[in-house]
Amino acid sequence: MSAGSNRTNLGTAMHGAEFVLVNGVIFETGYLRVPDGDTVADDIVLEARNGSSEIEFTREELDGAEHVGEGVYRLKSGALLRFFSSATIH
């Protein structure tokens, strides 16, 4: 699978996501921008919060994310991400 195809799949997973699971911890998305041709490596594409903890990811950090199954993506850093909306929480 090409990097472009992985980015498309990650973009589909990110689209409209209200939450992101990062290494087993649920964060509520505050800002989410699906990377596209107008984003550059250091653009923030995801900001999320869990209580007083905040995380952010740049396009560069999400580039090359590997789909490892069941909607889970592994970043180059080793972090595991899964995007979802409240409709998918049971």
C-alpha positions, 0 to 999 in steps of 0.5 A: 500500500502506498503512503498516499493510500495510507494517508487517504485511509487515515484521512477517512478515519480522522474525518468527523472524529470526535475522539481519538484513542492514543495508546489506550487513552481517550482524548476529545478532539478540539481541532482536527484537520485532515491533512491535504495538499495545502498542509505542510509538515509542521502544520498542527492537524490534531489537538485533543484533550483528556481532562488537563492533558493536551496532545497535538500532532503535526502532519509530519507526525501523521505522515506514514502512519501504518494501518495495523487493523481495526481502525488502528494506526501506528505512527513512526513514533510508535504511538497507536491512534484510533479515531471515532465518534460518539456514535461508535462508543458503546 
